[in-house]
Amino acid sequence: MLFSSLIFLCVFLPFTLAVYFLLPFCFRNVFLLLVSLFFYAWGEPTFLVVMISSIVWNYLWGLAIGRSPENGGKAALAVGTAGNLLLLFWFKYLNFSVSVISQLSECFGGSPVTIREIFLPIGISFFTFQSISYLADVYRDRSMCRKNFVDIALYISLFPQLIAGPIVRYGSICRELDRREHGFEQVADGLQRFIFGLGVKVLLANPAGTIADAVFRVSAGQLAAHQAWVGIAAYTLQIYFDFSGYSSMAIGLGRIFGFHFPENFNYPYIAGSISDFWRRWHISLSTWFRDYVYIPLGGSRVSERRTALNLLTVFFLTGVWHGAAWTFLVWGVWYGILLLVEKFLFRDRLPGWLMRIWTLAAVVNGWVFFRSDSLGAAWGYLRAMYGGNAGVAGSAIMELTGYRWIVVLVSGVLFALPWSGRIRDDRSWGRLLSIFVLVLAIAALAKGAYNPFLYFRF
């Protein structure tokens, strides 16, 4: 069920809010758990078994960690984490791993290896990482261990952030599972944040997506340079508004129900360096890798060679987290290499304005790998961007997208700047404007407009 769908906006959300605020507080967690499980089962009920199995596994190992002495707790943490990673590997990476083994087998004269296709449960990367953070946080502070099954189940499955984050640390909301405040201002702020997120998704991301899809449908060998640049510029805006819009909706919903989720985006396209970009983009994921992978590996407190290896490891895993495909692996390693160049070669030698240009150019080029279906398609698209198809005139960009590409790109650039956030968070003008945004968004959805969500596949 999409947040930006009429069934969610007109049926699920009003029903959930009405019942939630009519119930005494002691029943609200149980009710939120039930509606969260229903929300998850809406698209594919069979995957509810995966979700419940994950909840039970992490509940039991959380108890084991909390009750064990230090060495036993470390062993329990290792087993519990391994179970989460095995679940993620089975559903997300087994198909890809078997295909690689099959290709290697055929290269050496063997028979192809095949298995029955395994389908990916929605949001498994997000709720698996949340589960791992729960076990790790319990290990670090045993007092956090929960004996109440409903609380752990709600933390893992809470519907606002279940499908696509932000990745919420257990330690940041554990107290709000017991006691949280509800008031008119908090509900109004949450609704305002949700509506602006909905507007970003429907009114900015979706139009940019139609342009990006129109260009990427054309064979890369038939694209002129200007077409390729318009296509990747549109995708650059689409993926930002799509994901940041969803995160804003999740944060707004969380606030309505009394939870405070972390911010997930901070205007990443104005970043002054690659490291600054990752402090602004998908913040909950980058800080998760920092705290649970990079720092335990030694971070930057070790030799330069070891620091470089730690950075490459983190960004290799970041690419793997996003998907089981060579394009995602290259995309992750791309950022690892860029960070090494920035850290060990640039060393603050470039002026700020040039660093901003370098960062944005690197990010846009990286999105080519993220968007492409294969490495061959990515290389072909990059070749088109840089004039490799000089002999190809290509059809006019207006024939692919109409004149709307100009409006979409200009408005996208404007709303990617910080001034838009100041309006969004203003309690006077922001609330008045949110009514207008809600009307426009629902009108667009009522037309049956293009409305995918990119991060559902992760």
PARORO-216627 format. One record per residue (C-alpha): residue in one letter; x, y, z. Coordinates in steps of 0.25 Angstrom, whole numbers, padded with zeros to 4 digits, always signed. Layout:
N
AXYZ ...
***
This chain:
458
M+0000+0000+0000 L+0006+0013-0004 F+0005+0026+0004 S+0002+0033-0009 S-0010+0024-0012 L-0025+0028-0010 I-0028+0015-0003 F-0017+0019+0008 L-0021+0034+0008 C-0036+0032+0008 V-0038+0019+0015 F-0027+0013+0023 L-0021+0026+0029 P-0034+0033+0034 F-0039+0019+0040 T-0026+0017+0047 L-0025+0031+0053 A-0040+0031+0057 V-0039+0018+0065 Y-0025+0021+0070 F-0029+0034+0077 L-0042+0028+0082 L-0034+0016+0089 P-0028+0017+0103 F-0013+0018+0103 C-0011+0004+0108 F-0018-0002+0095 R-0011+0008+0085 N+0001+0000+0083 V-0006-0013+0081 F-0015-0006+0071 L-0003+0000+0064 L+0003-0013+0063 L-0009-0020+0056 V-0011-0009+0046 S+0004-0009+0043 L+0003-0024+0040 F-0009-0022+0032 F-0002-0010+0024 Y+0010-0020+0021 A+0001-0031+0017 W-0007-0023+0007 G+0002-0024-0005 E+0006-0039-0002 P+0000-0046+0010 T+0010-0058+0009 F+0021-0049+0013 L+0014-0046+0026 V+0020-0060+0030 V+0034-0054+0028 M+0031-0041+0036 I+0026-0049+0048 S+0037-0059+0047 S+0047-0047+0048 I+0040-0041+0059 V+0040-0054+0067 W+0054-0057+0064 N+0059-0043+0069 Y+0050-0043+0081 L+0056-0057+0086 W+0071-0053+0083 G+0069-0039+0089 L+0064-0047+0102 A+0076-0056+0101 I+0086-0044+0099 G+0080-0037+0111 R+0081-0049+0120 S+0095-0053+0117 P+0108-0049+0123 E+0117-0041+0114 N+0123-0053+0106 G+0110-0060+0105 G+0104-0047+0100 K+0114-0045+0089 A+0111-0060+0084 A+0096-0057+0085 L+0098-0044+0077 A+0106-0051+0067 V+0096-0062+0065 G+0084-0053+0065 T+0091-0044+0055 A+0095-0056+0046 G+0080-0060+0045 N+0076-0046+0041 L+0087-0046+0030 L+0083-0060+0026 L+0069-0056+0024 L+0073-0044+0016 F+0083-0052+0007 W+0072-0063+0004 F+0062-0053-0001 K+0070-0042-0007 Y+0083-0048-0012 L+0082-0063-0014 N+0076-0062-0028 F+0088-0053-0032 S+0098-0062-0025 V+0093-0074-0033 S+0093-0067-0046 V+0108-0063-0044 I+0111-0077-0040 S+0104-0082-0052 Q+0111-0073-0061 L+0125-0077-0055 S+0121-0092-0057 E+0117-0090-0072 C+0131-0082-0074 F+0138-0094-0069 G+0130-0104-0077 G+0120-0108-0066 S+0105-0108-0066 P+0097-0096-0063 V+0092-0095-0048 T+0077-0092-0046 I+0067-0090-0035 R+0053-0086-0034 E+0052-0071-0034 I+0051-0065-0020 F+0043-0052-0019 L+0047-0041-0010 P+0038-0036+0001 I+0036-0022+0001 G+0044-0013+0011 I+0053-0025+0016 S+0066-0017+0016 F+0060-0007+0025 F+0053-0016+0035 T+0065-0025+0035 F+0075-0013+0038 Q+0065-0008+0049 S+0065-0022+0055 I+0080-0023+0055 S+0081-0009+0062 Y+0072-0014+0073 L+0081-0026+0076 A+0093-0017+0076 D+0087-0007+0085 V+0082-0017+0095 Y+0096-0023+0095 R+0102-0009+0098 D+0092-0005+0109 R+0085-0018+0115 S+0074-0009+0121 M+0068-0007+0108 C+0064-0022+0107 R+0049-0023+0105 K+0041-0034+0111 N+0028-0029+0104 F+0026-0036+0091 V+0017-0025+0086 D+0027-0014+0088 I+0038-0021+0080 A+0028-0025+0069 L+0023-0011+0068 Y+0037-0005+0067 I+0040-0014+0055 S+0027-0013+0048 L+0022+0001+0051 F+0016+0004+0038 P+0020+0019+0035 Q+0035+0015+0034 L+0033+0000+0031 I+0034+0000+0016 A+0045+0010+0013 G+0050+0016+0025 P+0056+0024+0031 I+0064+0013+0038 V+0060+0016+0053 R+0069+0012+0064 Y+0063+0005+0075 G+0070+0014+0085 S+0063+0026+0079 I+0049+0022+0081 C+0049+0011+0093 R+0044+0021+0103 E+0033+0026+0093 L+0028+0011+0093 D+0024+0013+0107 R+0020+0027+0108 R+0018+0038+0097 E+0011+0051+0096 H-0001+0054+0088 G-0006+0068+0086 F-0013+0077+0075 E+0000+0084+0071 Q+0008+0071+0070 V-0003+0065+0061 A-0004+0078+0053 D+0011+0078+0051 G+0011+0063+0047 L+0000+0065+0037 Q+0006+0077+0031 R+0019+0069+0029 F+0012+0058+0023 I+0005+0066+0013 F+0017+0073+0008 G+0024+0060+0007 L+0012+0055-0001 G+0013+0068-0010 V+0028+0065-0012 K+0025+0051-0017 V+0013+0054-0025 L+0015+0067-0031 L+0031+0067-0033 A+0036+0053-0033 N+0025+0047-0041 P+0026+0057-0053 A+0041+0056-0053 G+0040+0041-0053 T+0031+0041-0066 I+0042+0049-0073 A+0053+0040-0068 D+0046+0027-0072 A+0043+0033-0086 V+0058+0036-0088 F+0063+0023-0082 R+0053+0015-0091 V+0061+0019-0103 S+0073+0011-0107 A+0086+0018-0102 G+0092+0017-0115 Q+0081+0025-0121 L+0082+0036-0111 A+0088+0050-0114 A+0096+0056-0103 H+0085+0067-0099 Q+0075+0056-0098 A+0083+0047-0089 W+0086+0059-0080 V+0072+0063-0079 G+0068+0048-0075 I+0079+0047-0064 A+0075+0061-0059 A+0061+0057-0058 Y+0065+0044-0051 T+0074+0052-0041 L+0062+0060-0037 Q+0052+0048-0037 I+0060+0039-0027 Y+0062+0050-0018 F+0048+0055-0017 D+0043+0041-0017 F+0051+0036-0006 S+0051+0049+0002 G+0036+0051+0000 Y+0034+0037+0006 S+0043+0040+0018 S+0035+0053+0021 M+0022+0045+0020 A+0028+0035+0030 I+0033+0046+0039 G+0020+0053+0039 L+0012+0040+0042 G+0021+0037+0053 R+0019+0050+0059 I+0004+0049+0059 F+0005+0036+0067 G+0015+0042+0077 F+0028+0036+0071 H+0040+0045+0067 F+0047+0038+0055 P+0061+0044+0050 E+0062+0053+0038 N+0067+0045+0026 F+0070+0056+0016 N+0077+0070+0017 Y+0077+0076+0003 P+0088+0067-0002 Y+0090+0074-0015 I+0096+0086-0009 A+0107+0077-0002 G+0121+0083-0003 S+0128+0069-0003 I+0125+0055-0005 S+0126+0052+0010 D+0116+0064+0012 F+0107+0058+0002 W+0106+0045+0010 R+0104+0053+0023 R+0091+0059+0015 W+0086+0047+0007 H+0079+0035+0013 I+0085+0040+0027 S+0079+0028+0035 L+0086+0018+0026 S+0099+0025+0025 T+0100+0027+0040 W+0095+0012+0042 F+0108+0008+0034 R+0116+0018+0041 D+0112+0013+0055 Y+0111-0002+0053 V+0122-0005+0042 Y+0131+0007+0040 I+0135+0010+0055 P+0135-0004+0059 L+0145-0007+0048 G+0154+0004+0053 G+0148+0016+0046 S+0159+0027+0043 R+0167+0024+0056 V+0176+0014+0049 S+0186+0015+0038 E+0183+0022+0025 R+0183+0009+0017 R+0174+0002+0027 T+0165+0015+0027 A+0164+0014+0012 L+0160-0001+0013 N+0149+0002+0023 L+0143+0013+0014 L+0143+0004+0002 T+0137-0007+0011 V+0126+0002+0016 F+0122+0007+0002 F+0123-0007-0004 L+0113-0011+0006 T+0105+0001+0003 G+0104-0003-0011 V+0100-0017-0007 W+0090-0013+0002 H+0083-0005-0009 G+0081-0017-0018 A+0087-0031-0024 A+0092-0026-0037 W+0106-0022-0042 T+0101-0008-0045 F+0099-0005-0030 L+0112-0011-0026 V+0119-0002-0036 W+0111+0010-0031 G+0115+0007-0016 V+0130+0005-0020 W+0129+0018-0028 Y+0126+0026-0016 G+0137+0018-0008 I+0147+0022-0019 L+0142+0037-0019 L+0143+0038-0004 L+0158+0033-0005 V+0161+0043-0016 E+0155+0054-0007 K+0161+0050+0006 F+0175+0046+0001 L+0177+0055-0011 F+0169+0067-0010 R+0171+0069+0005 D+0163+0082+0004 R+0172+0088-0007 L+0160+0092-0016 P+0152+0104-0014 G+0138+0102-0009 W+0131+0106-0022 L+0139+0096-0029 M+0136+0085-0019 R+0121+0087-0020 I+0122+0085-0035 W+0131+0073-0034 T+0121+0067-0024 L+0109+0069-0032 A+0115+0064-0045 A+0120+0051-0037 V+0106+0049-0032 V+0099+0051-0045 N+0109+0042-0052 G+0107+0031-0041 W+0092+0031-0043 V+0094+0026-0057 F+0098+0012-0051 F+0087+0013-0040 R+0077+0015-0051 S+0082+0005-0062 D+0078-0009-0063 S+0092-0014-0066 L+0106-0009-0067 G+0106-0010-0082 A+0094+0000-0082 A+0101+0009-0072 W+0113+0010-0080 G+0105+0013-0093 Y+0097+0024-0086 L+0110+0030-0080 R+0116+0029-0095 A+0103+0037-0100 M+0104+0047-0089 Y+0118+0051-0093 G+0116+0051-0108 G+0120+0037-0112 N+0108+0037-0121 A+0112+0049-0129 G+0107+0044-0142 V+0093+0041-0136 A+0084+0053-0137 G+0073+0047-0128 S+0059+0052-0128 A+0056+0066-0122 I+0055+0064-0107 M+0041+0070-0108 E+0036+0058-0116 L+0040+0049-0104 T+0035+0058-0093 G+0027+0070-0098 Y+0031+0084-0093 R+0028+0080-0079 W+0042+0075-0077 I+0046+0090-0075 V+0036+0093-0064 V+0039+0080-0057 L+0054+0082-0057 V+0053+0097-0053 S+0043+0094-0042 G+0051+0082-0037 V+0064+0090-0036 L+0057+0101-0028 F+0050+0092-0018 A+0063+0084-0016 L+0068+0097-0009 P+0067+0100+0006 W+0057+0111+0005 S+0046+0101+0002 G+0048+0094+0016 R+0046+0107+0023 I+0032+0109+0017 R+0029+0094+0020 D+0032+0096+0034 D+0025+0109+0036 R+0013+0108+0045 S+0005+0119+0039 W+0008+0120+0024 G+0012+0105+0024 R-0001+0100+0029 L-0009+0109+0019 L-0001+0104+0008 S-0002+0090+0012 I-0017+0090+0009 F-0014+0095-0005 V-0003+0084-0007 L-0013+0073-0002 V-0023+0078-0012 L-0014+0077-0024 A-0008+0064-0020 I-0021+0057-0018 A-0026+0063-0031 A-0013+0057-0038 L-0015+0044-0032 A-0030+0044-0036 K-0026+0045-0050 G-0018+0031-0049 A-0005+0038-0051 Y+0008+0031-0051 N+0011+0027-0037 P+0022+0017-0034 F+0031+0017-0022 L+0046+0014-0025 Y+0051+0010-0011 F+0041-0001-0010 R+0050-0011-0017 F+0061-0009-0006 
***
